[in-house]
Amino acid sequence: MLSRLDNFSRSRPGRLVALLNRWAHREWHWIVAIAWLIICAVYLQRFGSAMHYMALGDTDDNMRYLQVRDWLNGQSWWDLTQHRMNPPQGANIHWSRLVDLPIAGLMLFFRFFVSDVRADQLALGVAPLLPLLPLMLSLAFLARRLASGGHAWFIAMLLPLGAEMGLSMFMPMRVDHHGWQLTLTSVALAGLVDRKWVRGGVVAGVASAASVAIGMEMLVYLAGAGALVALRWIFKDGAERRMRPYALSLGGTTAIGYAAFASNANRLPMCDALSPVWTSILTLAAGVLFALTLLPVRGWPQRFAAAAVGGAIVLGFAWISWPQCLTGAYQLSPELQNKWLIYIREAKPIYVQAHTTWVPVMAIPAAGMLCALAGCWAVRRDIERLWAWGTVALMIAFSIGLCFWQIRAGPAAQLLAIAPLACALWAFIVWLFAGPGIWRRLVAIPGLALLGSAASAYPLYPKAVGYWRTTVANWIDDEEEEEEESREASRRLTATSAALPPRRVATASSTQRKGSATTSASVSAASNAAQSKPKPSPAGSASGRCRSQPALAALDELPPATIFTMVDLGPRLIAITHHRAIAGPYHRNEKAILDVHHAMDGAPENFRAIAAAHGATYLLVCPGFPEGTIYQQRSPKGFYARMMRDETFPFLSPVKLNFPTVLPFQLYRITPMDAGKGASQAGK
């Protein structure tokens, strides 16, 4: 084998391969950029119809689009209130303007060439793909840092295509901020393991602070990154070369983020955004980290003691200054948690999800964690590489642990696990084609199969489950039925054998076997018939049509009005039409959310009073809408459940709209009621 490889390397094709290998190592970042452009072209073509119909599927995507559009139409940079939701007060949105910048820039750029509507469609398609490039670059960088050579980075840049939950945050029309936060977390991890300590510290600090300026969702990961920087300083002489630039960039970028992007509402001490609360905590933490690097301490015990004192100072400041934030960032009342939050699927832990959800989600993180542990063992004698592998392993373990709190940690767990998984895949490929010894090839084949299955869990697992249900499970059931029938036949023959002559026994046994086979065939046929029976269409199909642009655009033939509808339909309604809504799924607007729930759960008179208090003149309901099923199950005698049973109420009049087909939703005009009287009754 070695002689054949040596002969190949001396041949003309071998020299060409060596030349390409050197070029790929030198220009790897350009290869990543080219791959990103190809991926963008494929997804933009695939999502062309969604872009045309403004198919913003998530409530946050619709609200982000509104936020950018309102700013371009003249709303203040510092005003993030959505004035067409919960009028006249408006809805308090806790986001920042940082993610609005690329979306707005693309809108303005495309308006030079196409209409404003088409420019918005193109911008909403392109904007989510922008953070995919730095994500691919950071994952490739991590793989290059962990591996001792080779091209694991090439696998790492492509593996996000298999991390469906993580990749979904970068798809066209997914303009919410989660894609940027996932990218910045990956960039921060790349900075932690960078061999160039100053550059790595700056990158990690800037990425961490920028992520916090966008939102607080990734704060726990970034706190873990800061702890790893401090831990490295404790046990490694000279590690202040990374911690000092990290502290300066973290504190400086946090201050800039607050000054430039915090809204008027976030100038107050809020716990769920970059406000005076987290600005003061993070800048103090950065100052403590910087001060630690200036102390004349030697040896890890002294550094550990100094770090413990510094950590106590930061925690003590947070405890004394902002005690209200210690109970939770979102500050939700028990009623809002019980009526609203507990029904949000992404806020539930992984262990309450169906296996069809958690197995594909956890396949890549679990495989990546095992690969990271194996990598730590393989490089255990190289302290620098062990630190890099250990850092990645700890971040993966941390993200997997967070999945047992909320499944929304799944995308980060998938993406952080990619680099060690790519390194293991590349190692197995090398073993398979150039490994010294047959045993390595024998190990490489099942290793590639297992890791490849983990990386392809999203398409493979449903097929495996379907095969099990349609083939293996049926075969097992048939075997069990035949065994049971055989045992029953044996019991009958034993009971009658004393009274029957031997020839009759044999005949009865033969007849029984025929009967058993006939019965088994009948059961199998009935089972197959039951399985082939068509299933009813899922109720969610109507839900998707209610959100569609053509259906909602029909509402614009009515003059602008306040439409009472479900919480999760509010952002989409105001994004597509010129109407106003009562509430959206944004926790700072607790009263509006609870008003909708109280109206749907309560008596019809209570609904009318709440609608009057909000100035609503129309009611829009969507049969089969997921939120509506909650009202029906929770309050079967409530207003919404009664409407779904086709009960009529004198204060509701059906409204007909000009639409070529049957509209998926039902629209009613609400008979006016005195607003003061409505507010009085709604408060009872």
C-alpha positions in Angstrom: 0.0 0.0 0.0 2.7 2.5 1.0 4.7 1.7 -2.2 1.7 2.2 -4.4 1.0 5.6 -2.7 4.6 6.6 -3.1 4.5 5.7 -6.8 1.3 7.7 -7.2 2.7 10.7 -5.5 5.6 10.8 -8.1 3.4 10.5 -11.1 1.9 13.4 -12.9 -1.6 13.0 -11.5 0.0 12.6 -8.1 1.9 15.9 -8.4 -1.4 17.6 -9.6 -3.2 16.3 -6.5 -0.4 17.6 -4.3 -0.6 21.0 -6.0 -4.3 21.1 -5.4 -3.9 20.0 -1.8 -1.4 22.8 -1.1 -3.7 25.4 -2.9 -6.7 24.2 -0.9 -4.8 24.6 2.4 -3.7 28.0 1.4 -7.0 29.3 0.0 -9.5 27.4 2.1 -11.4 30.5 3.0 -12.1 31.3 -0.7 -13.3 27.7 -1.2 -15.7 28.2 1.7 -17.0 31.4 0.1 -17.6 29.7 -3.3 -19.4 26.9 -1.6 -21.6 29.5 0.3 -22.4 31.2 -3.0 -23.5 27.9 -4.5 -25.6 27.1 -1.5 -27.2 30.6 -1.6 -28.1 30.1 -5.3 -29.7 26.8 -4.6 -31.8 27.9 -1.7 -32.9 31.2 -3.4 -34.1 29.2 -6.3 -35.9 26.7 -4.0 -37.6 29.5 -2.0 -38.5 31.6 -5.0 -42.2 31.0 -4.5 -42.0 31.7 -0.8 -40.3 35.0 -1.5 -42.9 36.0 -4.1 -45.8 35.4 -1.6 -43.9 36.9 1.4 -44.2 33.5 3.2 -42.8 34.6 6.5 -43.8 31.5 8.5 -42.7 32.6 12.0 -44.3 35.3 14.0 -40.9 36.8 14.8 -40.0 37.0 11.1 -43.1 39.0 10.4 -42.4 41.3 13.3 -38.8 41.8 12.2 -40.0 42.8 8.7 -42.4 45.2 10.2 -39.7 46.7 12.4 -37.4 47.3 9.4 -40.2 48.6 7.2 -41.5 51.0 9.8 -38.0 52.4 10.4 -37.5 53.0 6.7 -40.9 54.7 6.6 -39.9 57.2 9.2 -40.2 55.6 12.6 -37.4 56.6 15.1 -34.3 54.5 15.3 -34.8 54.4 19.1 -38.5 53.5 18.9 -39.2 49.8 18.6 -42.8 50.0 19.6 -45.2 48.3 17.1 -47.9 50.9 17.0 -50.3 48.8 15.0 -50.5 46.2 17.7 -52.5 46.8 20.9 -53.4 50.4 19.9 -53.3 53.1 21.0 -50.5 52.1 23.5 -48.6 49.9 21.0 -46.6 46.7 21.6 -43.3 46.9 23.4 -40.8 44.9 21.4 -37.6 44.1 23.3 -35.2 43.6 20.3 -32.4 45.8 19.0 -31.8 47.5 15.7 -28.5 45.7 15.0 -30.1 42.9 12.9 -32.3 45.4 11.1 -29.2 47.0 9.4 -28.5 44.3 6.8 -32.2 43.8 6.0 -32.7 47.5 5.5 -29.5 47.9 3.5 -30.6 45.1 1.1 -34.1 46.7 0.8 -32.6 50.0 -0.2 -30.1 48.4 -2.5 -32.7 46.4 -4.5 -35.0 49.4 -4.8 -32.5 50.9 -7.2 -33.4 48.1 -9.7 -36.9 46.8 -8.9 -40.2 47.9 -7.3 -40.3 48.4 -3.5 -42.4 45.3 -3.1 -40.1 43.2 -5.1 -37.1 44.7 -3.3 -38.6 43.7 0.1 -39.1 40.2 -1.2 -35.5 39.9 -2.4 -34.1 41.3 0.8 -36.1 39.0 3.0 -34.8 36.1 0.9 -31.1 37.1 0.9 -30.7 38.5 4.4 -30.9 35.2 6.3 -28.2 33.7 4.2 -25.6 36.4 5.1 -24.7 35.0 8.5 -24.3 31.5 6.9 -21.0 32.6 5.4 -19.2 33.5 8.7 -20.8 30.4 10.3 -19.2 28.2 7.6 -15.9 30.0 7.9 -15.8 29.6 11.7 -16.7 25.9 11.5 -14.0 25.3 8.9 -11.5 27.3 11.1 -12.5 25.1 14.1 -11.9 21.9 12.2 -8.5 23.2 11.0 -7.6 24.0 14.5 -8.6 20.6 15.9 -7.2 18.5 13.2 -3.5 18.0 12.7 -3.8 18.3 8.9 -6.0 17.1 6.1 -9.3 18.5 4.9 -11.7 18.0 7.8 -12.5 21.7 7.3 -14.2 20.9 3.9 -16.5 18.5 5.7 -17.2 21.0 8.5 -18.3 23.7 6.1 -20.9 21.4 4.5 -22.1 19.6 7.6 -24.6 22.4 8.5 -26.6 21.2 5.6 -27.4 18.1 7.7 -28.2 20.0 10.9 -31.7 20.8 9.8 -32.8 22.5 13.1 -29.8 24.8 13.0 -29.8 25.3 9.2 -33.5 26.3 9.4 -32.4 29.6 11.0 -30.5 30.6 7.9 -33.1 29.8 5.3 -34.6 32.5 3.0 -37.4 34.5 4.7 -36.1 33.5 8.2 -35.2 37.1 9.0 -35.3 36.8 12.8 -32.1 37.3 14.7 -31.4 33.6 15.7 -29.1 33.0 12.7 -26.8 35.8 13.6 -26.7 34.7 17.2 -25.8 31.1 16.3 -23.1 32.4 14.0 -21.6 34.7 16.6 -21.5 31.9 19.1 -19.6 29.8 16.7 -17.3 32.7 15.9 -16.7 33.2 19.7 -15.8 29.5 20.1 -13.3 29.9 17.1 -11.7 32.8 18.9 -11.3 30.8 22.1 -9.2 28.1 20.4 -7.3 30.4 18.0 -3.5 29.9 18.2 -3.0 33.6 17.8 -4.0 34.7 21.3 -4.6 38.4 20.8 -6.6 37.9 17.7 -8.6 35.1 19.3 -9.3 37.2 22.4 -10.6 40.2 20.3 -12.8 37.9 18.1 -14.3 36.1 21.1 -15.0 39.4 22.9 -16.5 41.2 20.0 -18.6 38.2 19.0 -19.9 37.7 22.5 -20.9 41.4 23.0 -22.5 41.6 19.6 -24.6 38.6 20.3 -25.8 40.1 23.6 -26.6 43.4 21.7 -28.8 41.4 19.4 -30.6 39.4 22.2 -30.2 37.5 25.4 -30.9 34.0 24.1 -27.2 33.1 23.8 -26.0 34.7 27.0 -25.5 31.4 28.8 -23.2 30.2 26.1 -21.2 33.4 26.1 -20.9 33.3 29.9 -19.5 29.9 29.5 -17.0 31.2 26.9 -15.9 33.9 29.4 -15.5 31.3 32.1 -13.3 29.2 29.8 -11.1 32.3 29.1 -10.7 32.8 32.8 -10.1 29.1 33.4 -7.3 29.1 30.8 -5.7 32.1 32.5 -5.8 30.3 35.9 -3.9 27.2 34.7 -1.8 28.5 31.8 1.1 30.9 32.3 1.0 33.7 29.8 -2.7 33.2 29.0 -3.3 36.9 29.9 -2.3 37.5 26.3 -5.8 36.2 25.3 -7.8 37.3 28.3 -6.6 41.0 28.2 -7.8 41.7 24.6 -10.9 39.6 25.3 -11.8 41.8 28.3 -11.2 45.0 26.5 -13.2 44.0 23.4 -16.0 42.6 25.5 -16.4 45.7 27.6 -15.9 48.1 24.7 -18.3 46.4 22.3 -20.9 46.0 25.0 -20.8 49.8 25.7 -21.0 50.6 22.0 -23.9 48.1 21.6 -25.9 49.8 24.3 -25.2 53.3 23.2 -25.9 52.6 19.5 -28.7 50.0 19.5 -30.6 50.1 22.8 -34.2 51.3 22.2 -35.9 53.9 24.4 -37.7 51.1 26.3 -34.3 49.3 26.9 -32.9 52.4 28.5 -34.8 51.3 31.5 -33.5 48.5 33.8 -34.9 45.6 31.7 -33.8 42.0 32.3 -34.5 40.6 28.8 -32.3 42.9 26.6 -29.1 44.9 26.6 -30.2 47.5 29.1 -28.5 49.2 32.0 -28.7 45.8 33.8 -26.6 43.7 31.5 -24.4 46.6 30.3 -23.3 47.3 33.8 -22.8 43.6 34.6 -20.8 42.8 31.4 -18.6 45.9 31.6 -17.9 45.2 35.2 -17.0 41.6 34.4 -14.7 42.8 31.6 -13.1 45.2 34.0 -12.5 42.5 36.5 -11.0 40.2 33.9 -8.7 43.0 32.7 -7.7 43.8 36.3 -6.8 40.2 37.0 -4.3 40.2 34.2 -2.5 43.1 35.9 -2.2 41.4 39.3 1.3 40.1 40.4 0.1 36.6 41.0 2.0 33.4 40.3 0.9 29.9 40.1 -2.5 28.5 39.6 -3.6 28.6 43.3 -3.0 32.3 43.5 -4.7 32.9 40.2 -7.7 30.7 41.2 -8.1 32.7 44.4 -8.0 36.0 42.6 -10.5 34.8 40.0 -12.8 33.6 42.7 -12.7 37.1 44.4 -13.4 38.7 41.0 -16.3 36.4 40.3 -17.7 37.2 43.7 -17.5 40.9 43.1 -19.5 40.6 39.8 -22.1 38.3 41.3 -22.4 40.5 44.4 -22.9 43.6 42.2 -25.6 41.8 40.2 -27.4 40.6 43.3 -27.4 44.0 45.0 -28.1 46.2 42.0 -30.6 44.1 40.0 -32.2 41.5 42.3 -35.4 41.5 40.1 -33.5 39.8 37.3 -32.4 36.8 39.4 -35.8 35.2 39.1 -35.8 35.2 35.3 -35.0 37.4 32.4 -38.6 37.5 31.1 -40.4 38.4 34.4 -43.6 36.5 33.5 -46.5 36.3 35.9 -47.7 32.8 36.9 -50.9 33.3 34.9 -49.1 34.2 31.7 -46.8 31.1 32.2 -49.8 28.8 32.7 -52.0 30.2 29.9 -49.3 30.9 27.3 -45.7 30.0 27.9 -46.3 26.3 28.7 -47.8 25.7 25.3 -44.8 27.0 23.4 -43.1 23.8 22.1 -39.6 25.3 21.8 -39.7 26.3 25.4 -40.2 22.7 26.5 -37.3 20.3 27.4 -36.1 17.6 25.0 -37.4 14.7 27.1 -41.0 15.7 26.6 -40.7 15.8 22.9 -41.7 12.9 20.6 -38.9 10.6 19.5 -39.4 11.7 15.9 -38.3 15.2 17.2 -35.6 14.5 19.7 -33.7 11.7 17.9 -32.9 13.8 14.8 -32.2 16.9 16.9 -29.7 15.1 19.2 -28.0 12.8 16.7 -25.3 15.3 15.6 -24.7 16.7 19.2 -24.4 13.2 20.6 -22.1 12.0 17.8 -20.1 15.3 18.1 -19.7 14.9 21.9 -18.4 11.3 21.5 -16.0 12.5 18.8 -14.8 15.4 21.0 -14.1 13.0 23.9 -12.2 10.7 21.5 -10.2 13.7 20.2 -9.3 14.7 23.8 -8.0 11.2 24.4 -6.0 11.1 21.1 -4.2 14.4 21.8 -3.9 14.0 25.6 -0.1 14.4 25.4 -0.3 17.7 23.5 -1.5 20.3 26.0 -2.3 23.0 23.4 -4.4 20.8 21.3 -5.9 19.2 24.3 -7.1 22.7 25.4 -8.7 23.3 22.0 -10.4 19.9 22.0 -11.5 20.3 25.6 -12.9 23.7 25.0 -15.1 22.5 22.2 -16.1 19.4 24.2 -17.2 21.5 27.2 -19.3 23.8 24.9 -21.0 20.9 23.3 -21.7 19.3 26.7 -23.1 22.6 27.9 -25.4 23.0 24.9 -26.6 19.4 25.2 -27.4 20.1 28.9 -29.4 23.1 27.9 -31.6 21.0 25.6 -32.9 19.3 28.8 -34.1 22.8 29.8 -35.5 23.9 26.5 -35.3 22.3 23.1 -34.6 25.7 21.5 -31.0 25.0 22.5 -30.9 22.3 19.8 -29.6 24.5 16.9 -26.6 25.6 18.9 -25.9 22.1 20.1 -26.0 20.9 16.5 -23.7 23.5 15.1 -21.2 23.5 17.9 -20.8 19.7 17.5 -19.9 19.9 13.8 -16.2 20.5 14.0 -15.2 17.4 16.0 -17.7 15.3 14.0 -16.0 16.5 10.8 -12.5 15.7 12.1 -13.7 12.1 13.0 -15.2 11.7 9.5 -12.0 12.8 7.9 -9.9 10.5 10.1 -12.1 7.5 9.1 -11.8 8.5 5.4 -8.0 8.5 5.7 -8.0 5.2 7.5 -10.2 3.7 4.8 -8.1 4.7 1.8 -4.6 5.1 3.2 -4.7 3.5 6.7 -1.7 1.4 7.7 -3.2 -1.9 8.5 -6.3 -3.8 7.7 -7.8 -3.3 11.1 -8.1 0.4 10.6 -10.0 -0.1 7.4 -12.4 -2.5 9.1 -13.0 0.1 11.8 -13.4 2.9 9.3 -16.3 1.4 7.4 -18.7 1.1 10.4 -17.4 4.3 11.8 -18.2 6.2 8.6 -21.6 4.5 8.5 -22.5 5.5 12.0 -21.2 9.1 11.8 -22.8 9.5 8.4 -26.1 8.3 9.8 -25.9 10.8 12.6 -25.1 13.6 10.2 -28.1 12.5 8.0 -30.5 11.7 10.8 -33.2 14.1 9.5 -33.9 12.2 6.2 -32.9 8.8 7.5 -34.7 8.5 10.8 -38.2 9.0 9.5 -37.5 6.4 6.8 -36.2 4.0 9.5 -39.3 4.6 11.6 -41.5 4.1 8.7 -39.8 0.8 7.7 -40.1 -0.4 11.3 -43.8 0.4 11.5 -44.7 -1.1 8.1 -42.4 -4.1 8.0 -40.7 -5.2 11.1 -43.5 -4.3 13.6 -46.1 -6.1 11.4 -43.8 -9.1 11.1 -43.4 -9.2 14.9 -47.2 -8.8 15.4 -47.9 -11.6 12.9 -45.4 -13.9 14.6 -46.9 -13.2 18.0 -50.4 -13.9 16.7 -49.3 -17.2 15.2 -47.6 -18.2 18.4 -50.6 -17.4 20.4 -52.9 -19.3 18.0 -50.5 -22.2 18.1 -50.5 -22.3 21.9 -54.3 -22.1 21.9 -54.5 -25.0 19.5 -52.2 -27.0 21.6 -54.3 -26.4 24.7 -57.5 -27.5 22.8 -55.8 -30.6 21.5 -54.5 -31.5 24.9 -58.0 -31.2 26.4 -59.6 -33.5 23.7 -56.7 -36.0 23.1 -58.0 -38.5 25.8 -61.4 -38.8 24.1 -60.2 -39.0 20.5 -58.5 -41.9 18.7 -55.0 -41.2 17.4 -56.2 -40.7 13.8 -58.8 -38.1 14.8 -56.2 -36.3 16.8 -54.0 -36.1 13.8 -56.9 -34.9 11.6 -57.9 -32.3 14.2 -54.4 -31.1 14.5 -54.1 -30.7 10.7 -57.5 -28.9 10.6 -56.4 -26.6 13.4 -53.2 -25.7 11.6 -55.2 -24.8 8.5 -57.5 -22.8 10.6 -54.6 -21.1 12.3 -53.1 -20.1 9.0 -56.5 -18.9 7.7 -57.0 -16.8 10.9 -53.5 -15.4 10.7 -54.0 -14.4 7.0 -57.4 -12.8 7.9 -55.8 -10.8 10.7 -52.9 -9.8 8.5 -55.3 -8.7 5.7 -57.4 -6.7 8.1 -54.2 -5.1 9.5 -53.1 -4.1 6.0 -56.5 -2.8 5.1 -56.6 -0.7 8.2 -53.2 0.7 7.4 -54.1 1.5 3.8 -57.2 3.3 4.9 -56.7 7.1 4.0 -56.1 9.3 7.0 -57.9 12.6 7.5 -56.0 15.7 6.5 -54.2 17.5 9.4 -55.9 20.5 10.9 -52.8 22.5 10.4 -53.4 22.7 6.6 -56.1 25.3 7.2 -53.8 27.1 9.6 -51.1 27.5 6.9 -53.7 28.9 4.4 -54.9 31.4 7.0 -51.4 32.9 7.1 -51.0 33.0 3.3 -50.6 36.4 1.6 -53.5 36.0 -0.9 -56.0 35.1 1.8 -55.0 37.9 4.2 -54.6 40.5 1.4 -58.4 40.1 0.8 -58.9 42.0 4.1 -57.5 45.2 2.6 -60.8 45.8 0.7 -62.0 46.9 4.2 -60.9 50.2 5.6 -58.2 50.1 8.2 -59.6 48.7 11.4 -58.6 46.8 14.6 -59.2 43.1 14.1 -59.5 40.8 17.1 -57.7 37.5 16.3 -55.5 35.0 17.9 -52.1 36.0 19.5 -50.0 34.0 17.0 -51.8 35.4 14.0 -51.5 39.0 15.0 -48.0 39.7 13.6 -48.8 38.1 10.3 -52.0 40.0 10.0 -50.4 43.4 10.4 -47.4 42.5 8.2 -49.6 41.7 5.2 -52.6 44.0 5.6 -53.1 47.6 6.7 -55.2 46.6 9.7 -54.3 46.6 13.4 -54.2 43.6 15.8 -54.6 43.2 19.6 -51.5 41.1 20.6 -48.6 39.1 19.4 -46.4 36.5 21.3 -44.1 39.0 22.9 -43.8 38.7 26.7 -43.6 42.4 27.5 -47.2 42.8 26.4 -48.7 40.6 29.0 -52.0 42.3 29.4 -52.8 42.2 25.7 -51.9 38.5 25.5 -54.0 37.6 28.5 -56.9 39.7 27.2 -57.0 37.5 24.1 -56.9 34.4 26.2 -59.6 35.6 28.6 -61.8 36.6 25.7 -61.5 33.2 24.0 -61.8 31.2 27.2 -64.6 33.2 28.8 -68.3 33.8 28.1 -69.4 35.5 24.9 -70.3 38.7 26.8 -66.8 38.8 28.2 -65.3 38.6 24.7 -67.5 41.4 23.5 -66.5 43.6 26.4 -62.7 42.9 25.9 -63.1 43.6 22.2 -64.8 46.9 22.9 -62.1 47.9 25.4 -59.5 47.4 22.6 -61.6 49.1 20.0 -61.9 46.0 17.8 -64.5 46.1 15.1 -63.9 42.7 13.5 -63.2 39.2 14.7 -61.1 36.8 12.6 -60.9 33.1 13.5 -59.2 30.3 11.7 -60.6 26.8 12.2 -57.9 24.3 13.0 -55.4 27.0 14.0 -53.0 25.5 16.7 -53.7 28.2 19.2 -57.4 27.7 18.8 -57.2 24.0 19.7 -55.8 25.1 23.1 -58.8 27.2 23.8 -61.1 24.4 22.8 -59.4 21.9 25.0 -58.9 24.2 28.0 -62.4 25.8 27.9 -64.9 23.6 26.1 -67.7 26.0 27.2 -65.8 29.1 26.3 -66.5 31.6 23.5 -64.0 30.2 21.0 -65.0 26.5 21.5 -68.7 27.5 21.1 -67.9 29.3 17.8 -66.1 26.2 16.5 -69.4 24.3 17.2 -71.1 26.8 14.9 -73.0 28.6 17.6 -74.1 32.1 16.5 -74.1 35.3 18.6 -76.3 38.4 18.0 -73.3 40.8 18.2 -71.4 39.0 15.4 -72.3 39.5 11.7 -70.5 37.4 9.0 -68.5 39.6 6.5 -68.2 38.5 2.9 -65.1 39.4 1.0 -64.3 39.4 -2.7 -62.2 36.2 -3.1 -62.1 33.7 -6.0 -62.4 30.7 -3.7 -63.5 30.0 -0.2 -61.4 31.8 2.4 -59.7 29.7 5.0 -60.8 32.0 7.9 -64.0 33.4 9.1 -64.5 37.1 9.5 -67.3 38.8 11.6 -68.2 42.4 12.2 -68.6 43.1 16.0 -71.6 45.2 16.9 -70.2 48.4 18.5 -70.3 48.6 22.3 -69.5 51.6 24.4 -65.7 51.4 25.0 -66.0 52.6 28.6 -68.7 50.0 29.4 -66.6 47.4 27.7 -63.5 48.2 29.7 -65.6 48.1 32.9 -67.0 44.7 32.1 -63.7 43.3 30.8 -62.1 44.2 34.1 -64.6 42.2 36.2 
